Amino acid sequence: MNAELKVADEVKLVRIDIGCGKNKREGFIGLDAIAFDGVDIVCDLRGRLPYDDDSVDEVHCSHFIEHLTWPERVTFLNELYRVMRKDAKCQLIWPHWASQRYYGDPTHKEPMSEFAMFYLDKAWREVNAPHCGYTCDFAATWGYSMRPEWQVRNQEAQMFALAWYKEVAQDVIATLTKR
């Protein structure tokens, strides 16, 4: 294969790290409202994202969404849906609502539980919450980062602890897939 064909076959993926701060993910374009070292695009992430419709292949968004109010989250997740290509994935990470990690930071706006992920599914929303303002349609799965002493326990013990004990879950780690 000659060099010209090889270059033509390569596809440049658009991968963005939203709210990257000083810790931009390698291989991603970093977006943040503050011009930290490593941020590639400084913009207000509470409004329109600086990308065309269906132009983003992958999104990483760690410890950003908890800095938004509920109305700002609705706008943000609808915008995320607008810019992502069909079947694109977003890894969304935020501090668990029952963790001191959530309440210890004075810049966090409002807690968000895992149940919020149901609202991102258009079919679920049409039956249960057609009034909430979302226009997106994501398939969502999620799990948790857990305190180290619980990571070594069996799954039954972990599930019991997640349901009944504070501080077991540290972060919620969700994968959103655009339908």
Salt bridges, closest charged atoms under 4 A:
ASP40 OD2 - LYS24 NZ 2.86
ASP44 OD1 - ARG46 NE 2.92
ASP53 OD1 - ARG82 NH1 2.67
ASP54 OD1 - LYS178 NZ 2.67
ASP57 OD1 - ARG85 NE 2.73
GLU58 OE1 - ARG15 NE 3.00
GLU66 OE2 - HIS63 ND1 3.47
GLU66 OE2 - HIS67 NE2 3.80
GLU66 OE2 - HIS108 NE2 3.67
GLU72 OE2 - ARG46 NH1 3.77
GLU79 OE1 - ARG82 NH2 2.85
ASP87 OD1 - LYS86 NZ 3.80
ASP105 OD2 - HIS108 NE2 3.24
GLU114 OE2 - HIS96 NE2 3.29
ASP121 OD2 - ARG179 NH1 3.02
ASP137 OD1 - ARG179 NH1 2.95
GLU149 OE2 - ARG147 NE 2.88
GLU167 OE2 - LYS166 NZ 3.69
ASP171 OD1 - HIS63 NE2 3.44
ASP171 OD2 - ARG101 NH2 3.43
